[in-house]
């Protein structure tokens, strides 16, 4: 998959794609439905399959002090889109210049002139242009005028629940990762580089891989059964384990992070990239009466996680 960030200098081979447009936070089932329609349009015309998305997320741009809300960072989103067969990722820099474009200017300058998109697919609730003034129906009209096709996809539901990033965030905040996974179509994953910690886990007999969750919507703090992909390095592969997400109350922590213990693993993961999939919430964070009690609970957590993951 090729990532294109500058729309002013686009190779001719990267123009003419059939593209799904949106933020795609989480790449959930609703997003996948939009992508599948774009895939059909691409196959029909022989065009490459593309995605147009925005970094930073427009919500981050306009509300810099708002609480973290993203389900995945840009790298994790790109990994997921590549798995879905996307060939061109137009990751547009969302800045003052782009934000100032009217709906017509966005359609004319970005979609038609710079990228020469052959077909555009959006969800029914899609809005674009300055002040979110343009609607999906407006995009249809612009497409007819400017010569690109447009398809609008209705929202997706699972049972009585509308599939949305908001509902997924709610499920994660409640400690319901399986409900989130039903809407996502995959385990909710935290991706990032393994960073150095205070090595308390190693001292306790449970060496952990520490990852930052800065900028991400925090799941309910506590311990989870997880599946882990080591994405690079000599230990690349898939493992099972248990993760603690939160502030480590036993050690008076303040900054939330994700600490993962990989079962039956020996090796150094510092500097490698991990993808930690949340499978089941096991318990709340807690402060114990001494290290012996903590170690006993960690053993129990791992036993429970192994039981849960035996059916995954």
RAKABEL-V305510 format. One record per backbone hydrogen bond with DSSP energy under -0.5 kcal/mol. CO is the residue of the C=O (numbers start at 1). NH is the residue of the N-H. E is the energy in kcal/mol with one decimal. If there is no record, write none. Layout:
# RAKABEL-V305510
co=CO nh=NH e=E
co=CO nh=NH e=E
This chain:
# RAKABEL-V305510
co=2 nh=4 e=-0.6
co=2 nh=89 e=-3.2
co=3 nh=5 e=-0.5
co=4 nh=91 e=-1.5
co=5 nh=7 e=-0.6
co=5 nh=93 e=-0.8
co=11 nh=14 e=-1.7
co=12 nh=15 e=-1.3
co=17 nh=19 e=-0.6
co=17 nh=118 e=-1.8
co=17 nh=119 e=-1.1
co=18 nh=50 e=-2.9
co=19 nh=121 e=-2.5
co=20 nh=52 e=-2.7
co=24 nh=26 e=-0.7
co=24 nh=27 e=-0.7
co=28 nh=32 e=-2.6
co=29 nh=33 e=-1.9
co=30 nh=34 e=-1.6
co=31 nh=35 e=-2.5
co=32 nh=36 e=-2.4
co=33 nh=37 e=-1.6
co=34 nh=38 e=-2.0
co=35 nh=39 e=-2.4
co=36 nh=40 e=-2.0
co=37 nh=41 e=-2.0
co=38 nh=42 e=-2.5
co=39 nh=43 e=-2.6
co=40 nh=44 e=-2.2
co=41 nh=45 e=-1.7
co=42 nh=46 e=-1.6
co=42 nh=47 e=-1.4
co=48 nh=18 e=-2.5
co=48 nh=50 e=-0.5
co=49 nh=87 e=-2.2
co=49 nh=88 e=-1.9
co=50 nh=20 e=-1.9
co=51 nh=53 e=-0.5
co=51 nh=90 e=-3.5
co=52 nh=22 e=-2.2
co=53 nh=92 e=-2.3
co=55 nh=94 e=-1.8
co=57 nh=60 e=-1.1
co=57 nh=61 e=-1.8
co=58 nh=62 e=-2.4
co=59 nh=63 e=-1.7
co=63 nh=66 e=-1.6
co=70 nh=217 e=-3.5
co=73 nh=77 e=-2.3
co=74 nh=78 e=-2.2
co=75 nh=79 e=-2.2
co=76 nh=80 e=-2.2
co=77 nh=81 e=-2.5
co=78 nh=82 e=-2.3
co=79 nh=83 e=-1.7
co=80 nh=84 e=-1.0
co=81 nh=86 e=-1.9
co=82 nh=85 e=-1.7
co=87 nh=2 e=-2.7
co=88 nh=51 e=-2.3
co=88 nh=90 e=-0.7
co=89 nh=4 e=-3.0
co=89 nh=91 e=-1.2
co=90 nh=53 e=-2.6
co=90 nh=92 e=-1.2
co=92 nh=55 e=-2.7
co=92 nh=94 e=-0.7
co=93 nh=95 e=-1.1
co=95 nh=99 e=-2.8
co=96 nh=100 e=-1.3
co=98 nh=101 e=-1.3
co=101 nh=130 e=-2.4
co=102 nh=106 e=-2.7
co=103 nh=107 e=-2.2
co=104 nh=108 e=-2.9
co=105 nh=109 e=-3.1
co=105 nh=110 e=-0.6
co=106 nh=110 e=-1.5
co=106 nh=111 e=-1.7
co=107 nh=112 e=-2.2
co=108 nh=113 e=-2.4
co=109 nh=114 e=-2.3
co=110 nh=115 e=-1.7
co=111 nh=117 e=-2.3
co=115 nh=16 e=-1.9
co=118 nh=149 e=-2.4
co=119 nh=19 e=-2.9
co=120 nh=151 e=-2.3
co=121 nh=21 e=-2.2
co=122 nh=153 e=-2.7
co=123 nh=126 e=-2.0
co=126 nh=136 e=-0.7
co=128 nh=134 e=-3.0
co=129 nh=132 e=-2.4
co=130 nh=133 e=-0.9
co=134 nh=128 e=-1.7
co=135 nh=139 e=-1.9
co=136 nh=140 e=-1.7
co=137 nh=141 e=-1.8
co=138 nh=142 e=-2.5
co=139 nh=143 e=-2.5
co=140 nh=144 e=-2.1
co=141 nh=145 e=-1.8
co=142 nh=146 e=-2.9
co=143 nh=147 e=-2.3
co=143 nh=148 e=-1.4
co=149 nh=120 e=-2.6
co=151 nh=122 e=-2.1
co=153 nh=124 e=-2.0
co=156 nh=163 e=-2.8
co=157 nh=159 e=-0.5
co=158 nh=161 e=-1.9
co=160 nh=162 e=-0.5
co=161 nh=158 e=-2.9
co=162 nh=164 e=-0.7
co=164 nh=168 e=-1.9
co=165 nh=169 e=-2.4
co=166 nh=170 e=-2.2
co=167 nh=171 e=-2.0
co=168 nh=172 e=-2.3
co=169 nh=173 e=-2.6
co=170 nh=174 e=-1.4
co=171 nh=176 e=-2.8
co=172 nh=175 e=-1.4
co=172 nh=220 e=-2.4
co=176 nh=180 e=-1.9
co=177 nh=181 e=-2.4
co=178 nh=182 e=-1.7
co=179 nh=183 e=-1.2
co=180 nh=184 e=-2.3
co=181 nh=185 e=-3.0
co=181 nh=186 e=-0.5
co=183 nh=29 e=-2.9
co=188 nh=278 e=-2.8
co=189 nh=191 e=-0.6
co=190 nh=276 e=-3.0
co=192 nh=274 e=-2.9
co=194 nh=271 e=-2.2
co=195 nh=210 e=-0.6
co=199 nh=203 e=-1.6
co=200 nh=204 e=-1.6
co=201 nh=206 e=-3.4
co=202 nh=205 e=-1.1
co=208 nh=210 e=-0.6
co=209 nh=260 e=-2.1
co=210 nh=195 e=-2.9
co=211 nh=258 e=-2.7
co=213 nh=216 e=-2.0
co=215 nh=70 e=-0.8
co=221 nh=285 e=-0.5
co=222 nh=245 e=-3.0
co=223 nh=282 e=-3.4
co=223 nh=283 e=-1.1
co=224 nh=243 e=-2.4
co=225 nh=279 e=-2.6
co=225 nh=280 e=-1.4
co=226 nh=241 e=-2.2
co=227 nh=277 e=-3.6
co=228 nh=230 e=-0.6
co=228 nh=239 e=-3.2
co=229 nh=231 e=-0.8
co=229 nh=275 e=-2.1
co=230 nh=237 e=-1.6
co=233 nh=236 e=-1.5
co=237 nh=230 e=-3.1
co=239 nh=228 e=-3.0
co=240 nh=263 e=-2.7
co=241 nh=226 e=-2.5
co=242 nh=261 e=-3.0
co=243 nh=224 e=-2.9
co=243 nh=245 e=-0.5
co=244 nh=246 e=-0.5
co=244 nh=259 e=-2.6
co=245 nh=222 e=-2.2
co=246 nh=257 e=-2.0
co=247 nh=253 e=-0.5
co=248 nh=251 e=-1.8
co=248 nh=253 e=-1.8
co=249 nh=252 e=-1.1
co=254 nh=256 e=-0.6
co=256 nh=213 e=-0.7
co=257 nh=246 e=-2.1
co=258 nh=211 e=-2.5
co=258 nh=260 e=-0.5
co=259 nh=244 e=-2.9
co=260 nh=209 e=-2.8
co=260 nh=262 e=-0.6
co=261 nh=242 e=-2.0
co=262 nh=265 e=-0.9
co=267 nh=269 e=-0.5
co=269 nh=272 e=-2.3
co=272 nh=194 e=-2.8
co=273 nh=231 e=-2.8
co=273 nh=232 e=-0.6
co=274 nh=192 e=-2.0
co=275 nh=229 e=-2.6
co=275 nh=277 e=-0.6
co=276 nh=190 e=-2.4
co=276 nh=278 e=-0.5
co=277 nh=227 e=-1.9
co=277 nh=279 e=-0.5
co=278 nh=188 e=-0.5
co=280 nh=225 e=-2.5
co=283 nh=223 e=-2.2
co=288 nh=290 e=-1.9
co=290 nh=294 e=-1.5
co=291 nh=295 e=-2.9
co=292 nh=296 e=-2.2
co=293 nh=297 e=-2.0
co=294 nh=298 e=-2.4
co=295 nh=299 e=-2.2
co=296 nh=300 e=-1.9
co=297 nh=301 e=-2.7
co=298 nh=302 e=-2.3
co=299 nh=303 e=-2.2
co=300 nh=304 e=-2.5
co=301 nh=305 e=-2.7
co=302 nh=306 e=-2.4
co=303 nh=307 e=-1.8
co=304 nh=308 e=-2.4
co=305 nh=309 e=-2.7
co=306 nh=310 e=-1.1
co=308 nh=311 e=-1.2
co=309 nh=312 e=-1.3
